[in-house]
Amino acid sequence: MRRLAFALLLAQMLAAQPAYDLLIKGGQVIDPKNGIDGIRDVAIAGGKIARVAEDIPASQARRTISAGGLYVTPGLIDIHVHVYTGTGQRALTGDQSVHPDAFSFRTGVTTMVDAGTAGWRNFPDFRQRIIDRVRTRVLAFLNIGGVGMAEKGENDEQDMDPEAAIQMAKANRDIIVGFKVAHYAKDAWPDVDNAVKAASAMDMPVMVDFGYTGQKRTLEALMREKLRKGDIYTHCYAGHRQELLPDKKLNPAMWAGRKRGVLFDVGHGGGSFFWNIAVPAIEQGFLPDIISTDLHTGSMNAGMKDMVNVMSKMLVLGAPLKEVTRMSTWAAAQAIRRPELGHLDVGAEADVTVLRLERGSFGYIDAAGARLAGDQRLVAELTIRAGRVVWDLNGLAAEDWRTFQYRPRGAPPKPRP
């Protein structure tokens, strides 16, 4: 009898416990994968999405966040960043990279994909030094050049070893999502050909930063002959490779690439996004498939700024917020072939971004320093990574100080859900 009574008491106590750790209530949920664009509540338990529904009672959660008037999306995915820092080199593999946690969450980003900063020779150091030590989810495109974006590393054809790259990708399948080529400066194709060879063996995409064009190395040949369905052309509004022709018409090669299934990525960067390319291209119906930043120390302090700023630029150029969200979440997850990311499925890891859409008078700067006026701006209000609040701009998840239970000085900080 005592055992039965204890079991009943325990069951009553468990039933009285809130079912959810965190409840985001009353926000406009945009979850493109699941076709949701409406007022919903999002419940989180054990670091996972537990429920998405209308009017989940606040009594069922330990903490409730009021998101009325805000937009609740899957955690943003930035598929073009450079975060292999701390090597001591004066290159993207080093001083020009950005530490992931110092920049990701405050911009609504929960997943970053390093775009080829490391190659097959130095990827283990990148993983040990950065990837395995940060809270941001960091994935990577592996540079086909052995040392990645170290000084002169991307022009050494002898170091473009597809077999070595394949072996490194096999050993790091949990992190490596594809292969990258960039900045090759000769009129030949060893970078793209070797990357495609490695990617075909691994059933992965290639991301191309198409550096040099010449008589042989043309955008036409890249789009019609070299790239495959699912490969990614980044810096699509750069204009450096005749994406736009002198008559301001989009190069037919771009349409040919899209027809073949090539994906087009913004990849804003410090020198790869210009209004005089982006505006005519979008007016002709050529929107990007994916939004990304090309984050590094040069771009973050210039026109690019951060992920929500680049998303805001797409908004003011006419893309609906639902599409901008899709390009920054589910479309990005599909491009890197990680279907477990970029959505709010029940059971998915609880990566969530809460955005504020401001109306007013704003200015947006391109890579040349030219300004375009806009009347909308996205701001990252709250970022949740694996169920924990990691960025809270205005204290939406915080308790008022007058009721907050302060801990004695020297005691460990009170954990936040």
C-alpha positions in Angstrom: 0.0 0.0 0.0 2.8 2.4 0.8 4.4 1.8 -2.5 1.1 2.5 -4.3 0.6 5.6 -2.3 4.1 6.8 -3.1 3.6 6.1 -6.8 0.3 8.0 -6.8 1.9 11.0 -5.0 4.8 10.9 -7.5 2.4 10.9 -10.4 0.5 13.8 -9.0 3.7 15.8 -8.5 4.9 15.1 -12.0 1.5 16.0 -13.4 1.7 19.3 -11.6 5.1 20.1 -13.2 4.9 22.4 -16.3 5.1 20.4 -19.5 7.4 22.9 -21.2 10.6 24.7 -20.3 9.8 27.8 -22.5 6.8 29.1 -24.3 7.0 31.8 -27.0 3.5 33.1 -27.1 1.5 35.2 -29.5 4.1 35.8 -32.3 3.6 35.6 -36.0 5.2 32.2 -36.7 6.8 31.9 -40.2 7.9 28.3 -40.8 8.2 27.9 -44.6 8.9 24.1 -44.5 5.6 23.5 -42.8 3.6 26.2 -44.6 2.9 28.2 -41.4 2.5 31.9 -41.5 0.2 33.0 -38.7 -0.2 33.6 -35.0 1.0 30.6 -33.1 2.6 29.6 -29.8 5.9 27.7 -29.8 6.6 25.4 -26.9 10.1 24.1 -26.1 11.1 21.2 -23.8 14.4 19.4 -23.3 16.0 21.6 -26.0 13.6 20.4 -28.6 10.5 21.9 -30.3 7.6 20.3 -28.3 4.5 21.9 -29.9 3.5 24.6 -32.3 -0.2 25.5 -31.9 -2.7 28.2 -31.3 -3.2 29.3 -27.7 -1.0 27.0 -25.6 -1.8 27.9 -21.9 1.0 29.8 -20.2 0.4 27.7 -17.1 2.0 24.7 -19.0 5.4 26.4 -19.2 8.1 27.3 -16.7 8.7 30.6 -18.5 6.6 32.4 -21.1 7.9 35.0 -23.6 5.4 37.4 -25.0 6.1 37.7 -28.7 3.0 39.8 -29.7 3.8 42.0 -32.8 7.0 40.0 -33.5 7.9 37.3 -36.0 9.0 33.9 -34.8 11.1 31.9 -37.3 13.5 28.9 -37.3 17.0 29.9 -36.3 18.7 31.7 -39.2 21.3 29.8 -41.2 24.1 31.8 -42.7 25.8 29.6 -45.3 28.7 31.9 -46.2 30.9 33.0 -43.3 34.6 33.0 -42.5 35.2 31.9 -38.9 38.7 30.2 -38.9 40.3 32.7 -36.6 43.2 32.6 -34.2 45.9 31.2 -36.5 48.0 34.3 -36.5 48.0 34.7 -40.2 47.0 38.0 -41.9 44.5 36.3 -44.1 40.9 34.9 -44.0 42.5 31.9 -42.4 43.4 34.0 -39.4 43.0 37.7 -38.6 40.2 38.4 -41.1 37.9 35.7 -39.8 35.4 36.3 -37.0 34.8 34.2 -33.9 31.4 32.5 -34.4 29.9 33.2 -30.9 31.0 36.8 -31.0 28.7 37.5 -33.9 26.1 34.7 -34.5 23.4 34.9 -31.9 23.2 38.7 -31.7 22.2 38.6 -35.4 19.6 35.9 -35.1 21.9 33.2 -36.5 22.1 29.8 -34.9 23.9 27.9 -37.7 27.0 29.2 -39.6 28.6 27.5 -42.5 32.2 28.4 -43.0 32.8 28.9 -46.8 36.1 27.3 -47.5 38.4 29.1 -45.1 40.1 25.8 -44.3 41.3 23.1 -46.8 42.0 19.5 -46.4 45.4 20.1 -44.8 44.3 22.5 -42.0 40.7 21.5 -41.4 41.6 19.4 -38.3 43.1 22.5 -36.7 40.0 24.5 -37.6 37.8 21.9 -36.1 39.8 21.7 -32.9 40.5 25.4 -32.5 37.0 26.7 -33.3 34.2 24.3 -34.3 34.3 21.9 -31.4 34.6 24.7 -28.8 31.8 27.1 -29.7 28.0 27.2 -28.9 27.1 28.2 -32.5 26.5 25.3 -34.7 29.3 25.6 -37.2 29.4 23.5 -40.4 31.8 23.9 -43.3 32.5 23.8 -47.0 36.0 22.4 -47.4 38.3 24.3 -49.7 39.6 22.3 -52.6 43.0 24.0 -51.9 44.9 22.2 -49.2 45.4 25.2 -47.0 42.2 27.0 -47.8 42.2 30.8 -47.7 45.7 31.2 -46.3 48.0 33.5 -48.3 48.3 32.3 -51.9 46.6 29.1 -50.9 43.9 29.1 -53.6 46.1 29.3 -56.7 48.3 26.3 -56.1 47.0 23.6 -58.5 49.4 21.0 -57.1 47.6 21.4 -53.7 44.1 20.8 -55.2 43.9 17.1 -54.3 40.4 15.7 -54.6 41.3 12.4 -53.1 42.7 14.0 -50.0 39.6 16.3 -49.8 37.3 13.3 -50.1 39.1 11.5 -47.2 38.9 14.6 -45.0 35.2 15.0 -45.8 34.6 11.3 -44.9 36.3 11.7 -41.6 34.2 14.8 -40.8 30.8 14.0 -42.2 29.1 15.6 -39.2 30.6 19.0 -40.1 31.6 19.2 -43.8 28.6 19.9 -46.1 30.4 20.4 -49.4 33.4 21.8 -51.2 34.4 25.4 -52.0 36.5 27.1 -54.7 37.4 30.8 -54.6 39.7 33.4 -56.0 41.4 31.3 -58.6 43.3 33.7 -60.9 44.2 31.8 -64.1 42.4 31.0 -67.3 41.8 27.4 -66.5 39.5 25.1 -64.5 41.5 23.0 -62.0 39.7 24.5 -59.0 36.2 23.8 -60.2 37.0 20.5 -61.9 38.7 19.1 -58.8 36.0 20.3 -56.5 33.3 18.8 -58.6 35.2 15.5 -58.6 35.3 15.5 -54.8 31.7 16.6 -54.5 30.4 14.0 -56.9 32.1 11.2 -54.9 30.6 12.5 -51.7 27.2 13.5 -53.1 27.7 17.0 -51.9 27.4 20.5 -53.4 30.1 22.8 -54.6 30.1 26.5 -53.7 31.8 28.6 -56.3 33.2 32.1 -55.7 34.1 32.6 -59.3 37.2 34.6 -59.1 38.9 35.1 -62.5 37.2 35.1 -65.9 39.1 34.8 -69.2 38.7 33.4 -72.7 38.2 29.9 -71.5 37.0 30.6 -68.0 33.6 32.3 -68.6 30.3 32.5 -66.7 28.7 30.9 -69.7 30.9 27.8 -69.5 30.5 27.6 -65.7 26.8 27.7 -65.8 26.2 25.5 -68.9 29.0 23.0 -68.5 30.7 22.9 -65.1 28.2 23.3 -62.3 25.6 20.6 -61.5 22.1 20.7 -60.0 22.4 21.9 -56.4 25.8 23.5 -56.7 25.9 27.1 -55.3 27.0 30.2 -57.1 27.7 32.8 -54.4 28.1 36.6 -54.9 25.3 36.5 -57.4 25.0 40.3 -57.4 28.7 41.1 -57.6 28.8 42.1 -61.2 32.5 41.1 -61.5 31.8 38.2 -63.9 29.3 39.8 -66.3 26.3 38.7 -64.3 24.7 41.8 -65.8 25.5 42.8 -69.4 26.4 46.3 -70.5 22.7 46.9 -71.6 21.7 46.1 -68.0 20.1 42.8 -69.0 20.8 39.8 -66.9 23.3 37.5 -68.6 21.4 34.6 -70.2 24.0 32.3 -68.5 22.4 33.1 -65.2 19.0 32.0 -66.4 20.6 28.9 -67.9 22.2 28.1 -64.6 18.9 28.5 -62.8 17.2 26.2 -65.3 19.9 23.5 -64.6 19.2 23.8 -60.9 22.2 25.9 -59.9 21.4 27.8 -56.6 22.2 31.5 -56.4 23.4 32.9 -53.1 23.7 36.6 -52.1 27.1 36.3 -50.3 27.2 40.0 -49.7 30.7 40.4 -48.4 32.9 43.5 -48.5 33.1 43.7 -52.3 30.4 41.4 -53.8 27.0 43.2 -53.6 26.2 46.3 -55.6 22.9 48.2 -56.0 23.5 48.7 -59.8 23.6 44.9 -60.2 21.1 43.8 -57.6 18.3 46.3 -58.5 18.2 45.6 -62.2 18.5 41.8 -61.7 15.7 41.7 -59.2 13.5 43.9 -61.3 14.0 41.3 -64.1 12.8 38.6 -61.7 16.1 37.2 -60.6 15.8 36.8 -56.8 18.4 34.8 -54.9 17.7 31.3 -53.7 19.7 31.8 -50.5 20.6 34.8 -48.4 24.1 34.9 -46.7 26.6 37.4 -45.5 30.1 36.4 -46.5 31.0 37.5 -42.9 34.6 38.6 -42.2 36.2 41.6 -40.5 36.1 43.7 -43.7 32.4 43.1 -44.4 31.0 43.3 -40.9 32.1 47.0 -40.5 31.1 48.1 -44.0 27.9 47.8 -46.1 27.1 44.2 -45.2 26.9 44.6 -41.4 25.1 41.4 -40.5 22.5 38.7 -41.5 19.4 40.7 -40.6 20.8 43.7 -42.5 21.2 41.6 -45.7 17.7 40.2 -45.2 16.4 43.7 -44.8 18.0 44.6 -48.2 16.0 41.8 -49.8 12.9 43.1 -48.2 13.3 46.6 -49.5 14.0 45.3 -52.9 10.6 43.7 -53.0 10.9 40.1 -51.6 8.1 39.3 -49.2 9.1 38.6 -45.6 7.9 35.0 -45.9 10.3 34.5 -48.9 13.1 36.3 -47.1 12.6 33.9 -44.1 12.6 30.9 -46.4 15.8 32.0 -48.1 17.5 32.3 -44.7 16.2 29.1 -43.1 14.6 26.1 -45.0 16.1 27.0 -48.4 19.6 27.3 -46.8 19.1 24.0 -44.9 18.2 22.2 -48.2 21.1 23.8 -50.0 23.6 22.2 -47.5 21.5 19.0 -47.4 20.8 19.2 -43.7 17.0 18.6 -43.6 17.0 18.5 -39.8 17.6 22.2 -39.7 15.7 25.3 -40.8 12.2 24.5 -39.5 10.1 24.1 -36.3 9.1 20.5 -36.6 8.1 18.9 -33.3 11.2 17.0 -32.1 13.6 19.3 -34.0 16.4 21.0 -32.0 14.9 24.2 -30.7 16.8 26.8 -32.7 14.5 29.8 -32.9 14.8 33.5 -33.9 12.4 36.2 -32.9 12.5 39.2 -35.3 11.1 42.7 -35.0 10.0 44.3 -38.3 10.5 48.1 -37.9 8.8 50.7 -40.2 10.5 54.0 -40.8 13.2 55.7 -42.8 16.4 53.6 -43.1 19.5 53.6 -45.3 21.3 50.6 -46.8 24.8 50.6 -48.1 26.3 48.4 -50.7 29.9 47.2 -51.1 30.8 50.4 -53.0 29.5 52.7 -50.3 26.3 53.7 -52.2 23.1 54.2 -50.3 19.6 53.0 -51.0 16.7 54.3 -48.9 14.2 51.8 -47.4 11.2 51.8 -45.2 11.6 48.5 -43.4 14.3 47.0 -41.2 14.6 43.6 -39.4 16.1 43.5 -35.9 17.0 40.3 -34.0 15.2 40.5 -30.7 15.8 37.1 -29.4 17.8 34.0 -30.3 17.3 30.5 -28.9 19.9 27.8 -29.6 19.1 24.3 -28.6 16.3 25.5 -26.3 18.4 28.1 -24.4 18.2 31.9 -24.7 21.5 33.1 -26.1 20.6 36.6 -27.2 17.9 38.8 -25.7 18.1 42.4 -27.0 15.3 43.9 -24.9 14.9 41.3 -22.1 11.9 39.5 -23.5 12.9 36.4 -21.7 14.1 38.1 -18.5 12.3 38.6 -15.2 11.7 42.1 -13.8 14.5 43.0 -11.4 12.0 43.8 -8.6 10.8 40.2 -8.4 14.1 38.6 -9.6 15.8 36.4 -7.0 19.3 37.7 -6.9 22.0 35.2 -5.8 24.7 36.1 -3.3 27.9 37.6 -4.9 30.3 34.9 -5.9 27.5 32.3 -6.4 27.1 30.7 -9.8 24.8 32.7 -12.1 21.2 31.6 -12.3 20.7 29.5 -15.4 18.2 30.8 -18.0 16.0 28.4 -19.9 
